[in-house]
Amino acid sequence: MQEQSRIGILDIRIPVKVNGEFFDKVLKDYRAWVDLHQGTETAFLAAMANKIPFFDESASSQIRADLKKIGKQAPVEEKPDPMFNAKLFLHMAQEFDLQMEELSLDLMDIESMEDDFMKNLKWEDDDDHARAVARRVSENDDPGQFMTTERLNAWISLMFQGPQDSGLFITTSRAVLEHLMDIVPEMEQVIRFDDVPMGVSKNETLSHWQDHLMKTLDMLATENFPVPLDGMTNPPEITGEDSSVALTIYIVPNKTPHECFAHCTDANASPSEPGKTDTRFKNTLIGLVEKTR
C-alpha cells in the first residue's frame, strides 16, 4: 500500500489523529509482550476479543494492568479513547497479518518441495498432492476470517470520523463479505467479472472499459434502484497477461453508506460531526476482489 500510495494509485486515509508518542509506546510494549510469549499472538488478540476495539470503560486500565505484569508501564490516560484503541487494534491486527503471511509463504515453499518429492517417488497421482497443497493455501490466505467482527467494528469507527464521500467499498476477504451478507440480508449481487486483467500499463480498450465501469458504479450508487446495466460488458482479453482477478459487486439498495455500516456494527460509532452523514449516495456498493491467476 505504501508503494501504491507513493506512485499515486492509492490515497491512504487516517481520519483520526492520535498521540504518536503514546501510540509508539503501546506498540513497543505489545511487541515486548509478544517476544515474551512467542507463539501466543493469536491467544492475546483472542483474549481481548470482548474488549477490542476497547469500547468499554475498563479497557484502557485493563491494558495498562496487563503491561505492568511484564514490567512495563504505559503512560496513564485520563479517559479511555475509543478511536485511539480502534486504531491500535487495527495496527496490531495488521502486524499479526504480516507475520501470518510470512509464515504462509514459508509453508508454501516447504509444501512445494514436499510436492516435488512426492512426484519423484511416484507414491501418488502427480496432481493429487499439488491440488491438496493449493487447497490448504487457499483455506488459510484470508486474514479477515480471524476476529472478523472486531476488525469491522474498529474499521467502521474510524471510517465514520471521515467524510462520507464514497459509495463503493472493496474487500479482498471473502470472510468479511460473508459476514456483511449475514448482517445485511438485502445485499444482492449486481455485477460479476471472472477475469479482469491486472498490471496492464497502457491499453486503450481496457481504459475505455474501466471508464465505463466507473460510470456504471457511480450510477448504481447514486440513482434509485433498480438501475439498468444493459451497457456493461466483460473486460477485454489482453494477450500475454498472466495476472487477473475476479470482481464481484453487491448492492445494498436504499441505504446510504452510513446507514449500511451503522447496521453492521455493535460499537458505539458515529460521525463526529452531523454534516458527515450528508451524502449524494442512495445505495451502498460492496466489492469483492479475488485473485484468479
C-alpha positions, 0 to 999 in steps of 0.5 A, a space after each residue: 500500500 505504501 508503494 501504491 500510495 507513493 506512485 499515486 494509485 492509492 490515497 491512504 486515509 487516517 481520519 483520526 489523529 492520535 498521540 504518536 508518542 503514546 501510540 509508539 509506546 503501546 506498540 513497543 510494549 505489545 511487541 515486548 509482550 509478544 517476544 515474551 510469549 512467542 507463539 501466543 499472538 493469536 491467544 492475546 488478540 483472542 483474549 481481548 476479543 470482548 474488549 477490542 476495539 476497547 469500547 468499554 470503560 475498563 479497557 484502557 486500565 485493563 491494558 495498562 494492568 496487563 503491561 505492568 505484569 511484564 514490567 512495563 508501564 504505559 503512560 496513564 490516560 485520563 479517559 479511555 479513547 475509543 478511536 485511539 484503541 480502534 486504531 491500535 487494534 487495527 495496527 496490531 491486527 495488521 502486524 499479526 497479518 504480516 507475520 501470518 503471511 510470512 509464515 504462509 509463504 514459508 509453508 508454501 515453499 516447504 509444501 512445494 518441495 514436499 510436492 516435488 518429492 512426492 512426484 519423484 517417488 511416484 507414491 501418488 497421482 502427480 496432481 493429487 498432492 499439488 491440488 491438496 497443497 493449493 487447497 490448504 493455501 487457499 483455506 488459510 490466505 484470508 486474514 479477515 476470517 480471524 476476529 472478523 467482527 472486531 476488525 469491522 467494528 474498529 474499521 467502521 469507527 474510524 471510517 465514520 470520523 471521515 467524510 462520507 464521500 464514497 459509495 463503493 467499498 472493496 474487500 479482498 476477504 471473502 470472510 468479511 463479505 460473508 459476514 456483511 451478507 449475514 448482517 445485511 440480508 438485502 445485499 444482492 449481487 449486481 455485477 460479476 467479472 471472472 477475469 479482469 486483467 491486472 498490471 496492464 500499463 497502457 491499453 486503450 480498450 481496457 481504459 475505455 472499459 474501466 471508464 465505463 465501469 466507473 460510470 456504471 458504479 457511480 450510477 448504481 450508487 447514486 440513482 434509485 434502484 433498480 438501475 439498468 446495466 444493459 451497457 456493461 460488458 466483460 473486460 477485454 482479453 489482453 494477450 500475454 497477461 498472466 495476472 487477473 482477478 475476479 470482481 464481484 459487486 453487491 448492492 445494498 439498495 436504499 441505504 446510504 453508506 452510513 446507514 449500511 455500516 451503522 447496521 453492521 456494527 455493535 460499537 458505539 460509532 458515529 460521525 463526529 460531526 452531523 454534516 458527515 452523514 450528508 451524502 449524494 449516495 442512495 445505495 451502498 456498493 460492496 466489492 469483492 476482489 479475488 485473485 484468479 491467476 
